[in-house]
Protein backbone atom coordinates (compact mmCIF):
# COMPACT_ATOMS: atom_id res chain seq x y z
CA UNK A 1 0.00 0.00 0.00
CA UNK A 2 2.79 2.41 0.92
CA UNK A 3 4.49 1.74 -2.46
CA UNK A 4 1.26 2.67 -4.26
CA UNK A 5 0.98 5.92 -2.32
CA UNK A 6 4.61 6.83 -3.02
CA UNK A 7 4.18 5.94 -6.71
CA UNK A 8 1.04 8.12 -6.95
CA UNK A 9 2.85 11.01 -5.25
CA UNK A 10 5.86 10.77 -7.57
CA UNK A 11 3.58 10.57 -10.61
CA UNK A 12 1.64 13.62 -9.46
CA UNK A 13 4.77 15.68 -8.84
CA UNK A 14 6.39 14.67 -12.12
CA UNK A 15 3.29 15.57 -14.13
CA UNK A 16 3.33 19.04 -12.57
CA UNK A 17 7.00 19.45 -13.42
CA UNK A 18 6.20 18.93 -17.11
CA UNK A 19 3.06 21.07 -17.07
CA UNK A 20 3.03 23.44 -20.01
CA UNK A 21 1.79 26.97 -19.66
CA UNK A 22 0.05 28.73 -22.50
CA UNK A 23 0.56 32.25 -23.76
CA UNK A 24 -1.21 34.47 -26.27
CA UNK A 25 0.85 35.66 -29.20
CA UNK A 26 -0.22 39.06 -30.50
CA UNK A 27 2.18 39.13 -33.42
CA UNK A 28 5.30 37.50 -34.77
CA UNK A 29 7.85 39.42 -36.80
CA UNK A 30 11.21 38.82 -38.43
CA UNK A 31 11.99 42.52 -38.01
CA UNK A 32 12.52 43.66 -34.41
CA UNK A 33 11.35 47.21 -35.18
CA UNK A 34 7.92 45.92 -36.24
CA UNK A 35 7.60 43.95 -33.01
CA UNK A 36 8.69 46.99 -31.01
CA UNK A 37 6.04 49.15 -32.74
CA UNK A 38 3.28 46.61 -31.98
CA UNK A 39 4.46 46.45 -28.35
CA UNK A 40 4.37 50.24 -28.11
CA UNK A 41 0.85 50.58 -29.57
CA UNK A 42 -0.62 47.82 -27.42
CA UNK A 43 1.07 49.19 -24.29
CA UNK A 44 -0.48 52.62 -24.91
CA UNK A 45 -3.87 50.90 -24.67
CA UNK A 46 -2.97 49.22 -21.37
CA UNK A 47 -2.50 45.77 -22.86
CA UNK A 48 0.48 44.25 -21.02
CA UNK A 49 2.84 42.70 -23.54
CA UNK A 50 6.50 41.84 -23.95
CA UNK A 51 8.77 40.77 -26.78
CA UNK A 52 10.34 37.33 -26.85
CA UNK A 53 12.93 35.93 -29.25
CA UNK A 54 12.00 32.61 -30.80
CA UNK A 55 14.46 30.68 -32.91
CA UNK A 56 13.01 28.37 -35.56
CA UNK A 57 15.46 26.01 -37.16
CA UNK A 58 19.09 26.99 -37.38
CA UNK A 59 18.89 30.50 -38.72
CA UNK A 60 15.32 31.84 -38.54
CA UNK A 61 14.66 34.28 -35.71
CA UNK A 62 11.25 35.71 -34.84
CA UNK A 63 10.32 38.45 -32.40
CA UNK A 64 7.00 37.58 -30.83
CA UNK A 65 4.79 40.06 -29.05
CA UNK A 66 3.28 38.06 -26.19
CA UNK A 67 0.52 38.91 -23.74
CA UNK A 68 2.15 39.19 -20.32
CA UNK A 69 -0.01 36.67 -18.47
CA UNK A 70 0.54 32.93 -18.74
CA UNK A 71 -2.38 30.52 -18.55
CA UNK A 72 -2.49 27.03 -17.05
CA UNK A 73 -4.89 25.76 -19.68
CA UNK A 74 -5.59 26.40 -23.34
CA UNK A 75 -9.23 26.99 -22.36
CA UNK A 76 -8.27 29.90 -20.07
CA UNK A 77 -5.99 31.34 -22.74
CA UNK A 78 -8.73 31.05 -25.34
CA UNK A 79 -11.15 33.00 -23.14
CA UNK A 80 -8.63 35.84 -22.85
CA UNK A 81 -7.86 35.67 -26.59
CA UNK A 82 -11.56 36.24 -27.34
CA UNK A 83 -11.53 39.20 -24.95
CA UNK A 84 -8.45 40.69 -26.59
CA UNK A 85 -9.94 40.32 -30.07
CA UNK A 86 -12.83 42.57 -28.96
CA UNK A 87 -10.58 45.40 -27.78
CA UNK A 88 -10.73 48.60 -29.79
CA UNK A 89 -6.97 48.85 -30.36
CA UNK A 90 -6.80 45.31 -31.72
CA UNK A 91 -9.60 46.11 -34.17
CA UNK A 92 -8.14 49.53 -35.04
CA UNK A 93 -4.73 48.03 -35.83
CA UNK A 94 -6.37 45.22 -37.81
CA UNK A 95 -4.57 42.57 -35.78
CA UNK A 96 -5.84 39.22 -36.99
CA UNK A 97 -2.85 37.09 -36.07
CA UNK A 98 -3.64 36.36 -32.40
CA UNK A 99 -3.05 32.77 -31.39
CA UNK A 100 -2.30 30.57 -28.41
CA UNK A 101 1.07 28.90 -28.13
CA UNK A 102 2.89 26.89 -25.51
CA UNK A 103 5.43 28.63 -23.35
CA UNK A 104 8.74 26.91 -23.87
CA UNK A 105 12.17 27.04 -22.36
CA UNK A 106 13.78 28.32 -25.55
CA UNK A 107 11.83 31.60 -25.48
CA UNK A 108 14.06 34.38 -24.24
CA UNK A 109 12.45 37.57 -23.03
CA UNK A 110 14.16 40.63 -24.43
CA UNK A 111 11.74 43.37 -23.40
CA UNK A 112 9.35 43.50 -20.46
CA UNK A 113 6.72 46.09 -19.65
mmCIF file of the C-alpha atoms, coordinates in Angstrom:
data_MODEL
# 
_entry.id   MODEL 
# 
loop_
_atom_site.group_PDB 
_atom_site.id 
_atom_site.type_symbol 
_atom_site.label_atom_id 
_atom_site.label_alt_id 
_atom_site.label_comp_id 
_atom_site.label_asym_id 
_atom_site.label_entity_id 
_atom_site.label_seq_id 
_atom_site.pdbx_PDB_ins_code 
_atom_site.Cartn_x 
_atom_site.Cartn_y 
_atom_site.Cartn_z 
_atom_site.occupancy 
_atom_site.B_iso_or_equiv 
_atom_site.pdbx_formal_charge 
_atom_site.auth_seq_id 
_atom_site.auth_comp_id 
_atom_site.auth_asym_id 
_atom_site.auth_atom_id 
_atom_site.pdbx_PDB_model_num 
ATOM 1   C CA . UNK A 1 1   ? 0.000   0.000  0.000   1.00 0.00 ? 1   UNK A CA 1 
ATOM 2   C CA . UNK A 1 2   ? 2.791   2.410  0.918   1.00 0.00 ? 2   UNK A CA 1 
ATOM 3   C CA . UNK A 1 3   ? 4.492   1.745  -2.456  1.00 0.00 ? 3   UNK A CA 1 
ATOM 4   C CA . UNK A 1 4   ? 1.262   2.672  -4.261  1.00 0.00 ? 4   UNK A CA 1 
ATOM 5   C CA . UNK A 1 5   ? 0.982   5.923  -2.320  1.00 0.00 ? 5   UNK A CA 1 
ATOM 6   C CA . UNK A 1 6   ? 4.612   6.834  -3.021  1.00 0.00 ? 6   UNK A CA 1 
ATOM 7   C CA . UNK A 1 7   ? 4.184   5.945  -6.711  1.00 0.00 ? 7   UNK A CA 1 
ATOM 8   C CA . UNK A 1 8   ? 1.042   8.123  -6.948  1.00 0.00 ? 8   UNK A CA 1 
ATOM 9   C CA . UNK A 1 9   ? 2.848   11.014 -5.249  1.00 0.00 ? 9   UNK A CA 1 
ATOM 10  C CA . UNK A 1 10  ? 5.857   10.773 -7.572  1.00 0.00 ? 10  UNK A CA 1 
ATOM 11  C CA . UNK A 1 11  ? 3.577   10.566 -10.605 1.00 0.00 ? 11  UNK A CA 1 
ATOM 12  C CA . UNK A 1 12  ? 1.637   13.620 -9.456  1.00 0.00 ? 12  UNK A CA 1 
ATOM 13  C CA . UNK A 1 13  ? 4.772   15.678 -8.839  1.00 0.00 ? 13  UNK A CA 1 
ATOM 14  C CA . UNK A 1 14  ? 6.393   14.669 -12.119 1.00 0.00 ? 14  UNK A CA 1 
ATOM 15  C CA . UNK A 1 15  ? 3.292   15.572 -14.130 1.00 0.00 ? 15  UNK A CA 1 
ATOM 16  C CA . UNK A 1 16  ? 3.334   19.043 -12.572 1.00 0.00 ? 16  UNK A CA 1 
ATOM 17  C CA . UNK A 1 17  ? 6.997   19.452 -13.425 1.00 0.00 ? 17  UNK A CA 1 
ATOM 18  C CA . UNK A 1 18  ? 6.203   18.930 -17.105 1.00 0.00 ? 18  UNK A CA 1 
ATOM 19  C CA . UNK A 1 19  ? 3.061   21.066 -17.070 1.00 0.00 ? 19  UNK A CA 1 
ATOM 20  C CA . UNK A 1 20  ? 3.032   23.439 -20.006 1.00 0.00 ? 20  UNK A CA 1 
ATOM 21  C CA . UNK A 1 21  ? 1.795   26.968 -19.658 1.00 0.00 ? 21  UNK A CA 1 
ATOM 22  C CA . UNK A 1 22  ? 0.050   28.734 -22.499 1.00 0.00 ? 22  UNK A CA 1 
ATOM 23  C CA . UNK A 1 23  ? 0.564   32.249 -23.760 1.00 0.00 ? 23  UNK A CA 1 
ATOM 24  C CA . UNK A 1 24  ? -1.213  34.466 -26.273 1.00 0.00 ? 24  UNK A CA 1 
ATOM 25  C CA . UNK A 1 25  ? 0.847   35.660 -29.197 1.00 0.00 ? 25  UNK A CA 1 
ATOM 26  C CA . UNK A 1 26  ? -0.219  39.055 -30.501 1.00 0.00 ? 26  UNK A CA 1 
ATOM 27  C CA . UNK A 1 27  ? 2.177   39.126 -33.424 1.00 0.00 ? 27  UNK A CA 1 
ATOM 28  C CA . UNK A 1 28  ? 5.300   37.497 -34.771 1.00 0.00 ? 28  UNK A CA 1 
ATOM 29  C CA . UNK A 1 29  ? 7.853   39.422 -36.802 1.00 0.00 ? 29  UNK A CA 1 
ATOM 30  C CA . UNK A 1 30  ? 11.211  38.825 -38.433 1.00 0.00 ? 30  UNK A CA 1 
ATOM 31  C CA . UNK A 1 31  ? 11.994  42.521 -38.011 1.00 0.00 ? 31  UNK A CA 1 
ATOM 32  C CA . UNK A 1 32  ? 12.524  43.663 -34.408 1.00 0.00 ? 32  UNK A CA 1 
ATOM 33  C CA . UNK A 1 33  ? 11.345  47.214 -35.178 1.00 0.00 ? 33  UNK A CA 1 
ATOM 34  C CA . UNK A 1 34  ? 7.917   45.923 -36.243 1.00 0.00 ? 34  UNK A CA 1 
ATOM 35  C CA . UNK A 1 35  ? 7.602   43.948 -33.010 1.00 0.00 ? 35  UNK A CA 1 
ATOM 36  C CA . UNK A 1 36  ? 8.686   46.989 -31.012 1.00 0.00 ? 36  UNK A CA 1 
ATOM 37  C CA . UNK A 1 37  ? 6.043   49.146 -32.745 1.00 0.00 ? 37  UNK A CA 1 
ATOM 38  C CA . UNK A 1 38  ? 3.282   46.613 -31.983 1.00 0.00 ? 38  UNK A CA 1 
ATOM 39  C CA . UNK A 1 39  ? 4.458   46.447 -28.355 1.00 0.00 ? 39  UNK A CA 1 
ATOM 40  C CA . UNK A 1 40  ? 4.370   50.240 -28.110 1.00 0.00 ? 40  UNK A CA 1 
ATOM 41  C CA . UNK A 1 41  ? 0.855   50.582 -29.571 1.00 0.00 ? 41  UNK A CA 1 
ATOM 42  C CA . UNK A 1 42  ? -0.623  47.819 -27.418 1.00 0.00 ? 42  UNK A CA 1 
ATOM 43  C CA . UNK A 1 43  ? 1.068   49.188 -24.295 1.00 0.00 ? 43  UNK A CA 1 
ATOM 44  C CA . UNK A 1 44  ? -0.476  52.618 -24.913 1.00 0.00 ? 44  UNK A CA 1 
ATOM 45  C CA . UNK A 1 45  ? -3.872  50.903 -24.671 1.00 0.00 ? 45  UNK A CA 1 
ATOM 46  C CA . UNK A 1 46  ? -2.965  49.222 -21.371 1.00 0.00 ? 46  UNK A CA 1 
ATOM 47  C CA . UNK A 1 47  ? -2.501  45.766 -22.862 1.00 0.00 ? 47  UNK A CA 1 
ATOM 48  C CA . UNK A 1 48  ? 0.480   44.248 -21.015 1.00 0.00 ? 48  UNK A CA 1 
ATOM 49  C CA . UNK A 1 49  ? 2.841   42.695 -23.539 1.00 0.00 ? 49  UNK A CA 1 
ATOM 50  C CA . UNK A 1 50  ? 6.498   41.842 -23.948 1.00 0.00 ? 50  UNK A CA 1 
ATOM 51  C CA . UNK A 1 51  ? 8.766   40.772 -26.785 1.00 0.00 ? 51  UNK A CA 1 
ATOM 52  C CA . UNK A 1 52  ? 10.335  37.326 -26.854 1.00 0.00 ? 52  UNK A CA 1 
ATOM 53  C CA . UNK A 1 53  ? 12.930  35.935 -29.249 1.00 0.00 ? 53  UNK A CA 1 
ATOM 54  C CA . UNK A 1 54  ? 12.001  32.607 -30.803 1.00 0.00 ? 54  UNK A CA 1 
ATOM 55  C CA . UNK A 1 55  ? 14.457  30.679 -32.914 1.00 0.00 ? 55  UNK A CA 1 
ATOM 56  C CA . UNK A 1 56  ? 13.008  28.366 -35.561 1.00 0.00 ? 56  UNK A CA 1 
ATOM 57  C CA . UNK A 1 57  ? 15.460  26.014 -37.156 1.00 0.00 ? 57  UNK A CA 1 
ATOM 58  C CA . UNK A 1 58  ? 19.092  26.991 -37.380 1.00 0.00 ? 58  UNK A CA 1 
ATOM 59  C CA . UNK A 1 59  ? 18.893  30.505 -38.720 1.00 0.00 ? 59  UNK A CA 1 
ATOM 60  C CA . UNK A 1 60  ? 15.324  31.836 -38.536 1.00 0.00 ? 60  UNK A CA 1 
ATOM 61  C CA . UNK A 1 61  ? 14.661  34.279 -35.709 1.00 0.00 ? 61  UNK A CA 1 
ATOM 62  C CA . UNK A 1 62  ? 11.246  35.711 -34.843 1.00 0.00 ? 62  UNK A CA 1 
ATOM 63  C CA . UNK A 1 63  ? 10.320  38.448 -32.405 1.00 0.00 ? 63  UNK A CA 1 
ATOM 64  C CA . UNK A 1 64  ? 7.001   37.576 -30.829 1.00 0.00 ? 64  UNK A CA 1 
ATOM 65  C CA . UNK A 1 65  ? 4.786   40.057 -29.046 1.00 0.00 ? 65  UNK A CA 1 
ATOM 66  C CA . UNK A 1 66  ? 3.279   38.057 -26.193 1.00 0.00 ? 66  UNK A CA 1 
ATOM 67  C CA . UNK A 1 67  ? 0.523   38.909 -23.744 1.00 0.00 ? 67  UNK A CA 1 
ATOM 68  C CA . UNK A 1 68  ? 2.146   39.188 -20.318 1.00 0.00 ? 68  UNK A CA 1 
ATOM 69  C CA . UNK A 1 69  ? -0.014  36.668 -18.465 1.00 0.00 ? 69  UNK A CA 1 
ATOM 70  C CA . UNK A 1 70  ? 0.543   32.926 -18.735 1.00 0.00 ? 70  UNK A CA 1 
ATOM 71  C CA . UNK A 1 71  ? -2.379  30.520 -18.547 1.00 0.00 ? 71  UNK A CA 1 
ATOM 72  C CA . UNK A 1 72  ? -2.493  27.026 -17.049 1.00 0.00 ? 72  UNK A CA 1 
ATOM 73  C CA . UNK A 1 73  ? -4.889  25.757 -19.683 1.00 0.00 ? 73  UNK A CA 1 
ATOM 74  C CA . UNK A 1 74  ? -5.592  26.396 -23.342 1.00 0.00 ? 74  UNK A CA 1 
ATOM 75  C CA . UNK A 1 75  ? -9.227  26.988 -22.361 1.00 0.00 ? 75  UNK A CA 1 
ATOM 76  C CA . UNK A 1 76  ? -8.272  29.899 -20.070 1.00 0.00 ? 76  UNK A CA 1 
ATOM 77  C CA . UNK A 1 77  ? -5.988  31.342 -22.738 1.00 0.00 ? 77  UNK A CA 1 
ATOM 78  C CA . UNK A 1 78  ? -8.732  31.047 -25.343 1.00 0.00 ? 78  UNK A CA 1 
ATOM 79  C CA . UNK A 1 79  ? -11.154 33.004 -23.143 1.00 0.00 ? 79  UNK A CA 1 
ATOM 80  C CA . UNK A 1 80  ? -8.629  35.843 -22.854 1.00 0.00 ? 80  UNK A CA 1 
ATOM 81  C CA . UNK A 1 81  ? -7.857  35.669 -26.590 1.00 0.00 ? 81  UNK A CA 1 
ATOM 82  C CA . UNK A 1 82  ? -11.556 36.245 -27.345 1.00 0.00 ? 82  UNK A CA 1 
ATOM 83  C CA . UNK A 1 83  ? -11.534 39.203 -24.947 1.00 0.00 ? 83  UNK A CA 1 
ATOM 84  C CA . UNK A 1 84  ? -8.445  40.691 -26.589 1.00 0.00 ? 84  UNK A CA 1 
ATOM 85  C CA . UNK A 1 85  ? -9.945  40.317 -30.070 1.00 0.00 ? 85  UNK A CA 1 
ATOM 86  C CA . UNK A 1 86  ? -12.833 42.573 -28.961 1.00 0.00 ? 86  UNK A CA 1 
ATOM 87  C CA . UNK A 1 87  ? -10.576 45.396 -27.778 1.00 0.00 ? 87  UNK A CA 1 
ATOM 88  C CA . UNK A 1 88  ? -10.735 48.604 -29.790 1.00 0.00 ? 88  UNK A CA 1 
ATOM 89  C CA . UNK A 1 89  ? -6.968  48.854 -30.360 1.00 0.00 ? 89  UNK A CA 1 
ATOM 90  C CA . UNK A 1 90  ? -6.801  45.305 -31.725 1.00 0.00 ? 90  UNK A CA 1 
ATOM 91  C CA . UNK A 1 91  ? -9.602  46.110 -34.171 1.00 0.00 ? 91  UNK A CA 1 
ATOM 92  C CA . UNK A 1 92  ? -8.140  49.530 -35.038 1.00 0.00 ? 92  UNK A CA 1 
ATOM 93  C CA . UNK A 1 93  ? -4.731  48.029 -35.833 1.00 0.00 ? 93  UNK A CA 1 
ATOM 94  C CA . UNK A 1 94  ? -6.365  45.224 -37.814 1.00 0.00 ? 94  UNK A CA 1 
ATOM 95  C CA . UNK A 1 95  ? -4.566  42.573 -35.784 1.00 0.00 ? 95  UNK A CA 1 
ATOM 96  C CA . UNK A 1 96  ? -5.837  39.222 -36.993 1.00 0.00 ? 96  UNK A CA 1 
ATOM 97  C CA . UNK A 1 97  ? -2.850  37.092 -36.066 1.00 0.00 ? 97  UNK A CA 1 
ATOM 98  C CA . UNK A 1 98  ? -3.643  36.360 -32.400 1.00 0.00 ? 98  UNK A CA 1 
ATOM 99  C CA . UNK A 1 99  ? -3.052  32.773 -31.388 1.00 0.00 ? 99  UNK A CA 1 
ATOM 100 C CA . UNK A 1 100 ? -2.302  30.571 -28.411 1.00 0.00 ? 100 UNK A CA 1 
ATOM 101 C CA . UNK A 1 101 ? 1.065   28.898 -28.130 1.00 0.00 ? 101 UNK A CA 1 
ATOM 102 C CA . UNK A 1 102 ? 2.893   26.888 -25.509 1.00 0.00 ? 102 UNK A CA 1 
ATOM 103 C CA . UNK A 1 103 ? 5.431   28.625 -23.352 1.00 0.00 ? 103 UNK A CA 1 
ATOM 104 C CA . UNK A 1 104 ? 8.738   26.908 -23.871 1.00 0.00 ? 104 UNK A CA 1 
ATOM 105 C CA . UNK A 1 105 ? 12.167  27.041 -22.358 1.00 0.00 ? 105 UNK A CA 1 
ATOM 106 C CA . UNK A 1 106 ? 13.777  28.324 -25.553 1.00 0.00 ? 106 UNK A CA 1 
ATOM 107 C CA . UNK A 1 107 ? 11.832  31.602 -25.478 1.00 0.00 ? 107 UNK A CA 1 
ATOM 108 C CA . UNK A 1 108 ? 14.055  34.383 -24.243 1.00 0.00 ? 108 UNK A CA 1 
ATOM 109 C CA . UNK A 1 109 ? 12.450  37.574 -23.034 1.00 0.00 ? 109 UNK A CA 1 
ATOM 110 C CA . UNK A 1 110 ? 14.159  40.629 -24.430 1.00 0.00 ? 110 UNK A CA 1 
ATOM 111 C CA . UNK A 1 111 ? 11.742  43.373 -23.402 1.00 0.00 ? 111 UNK A CA 1 
ATOM 112 C CA . UNK A 1 112 ? 9.349   43.504 -20.460 1.00 0.00 ? 112 UNK A CA 1 
ATOM 113 C CA . UNK A 1 113 ? 6.721   46.095 -19.647 1.00 0.00 ? 113 UNK A CA 1 
# 
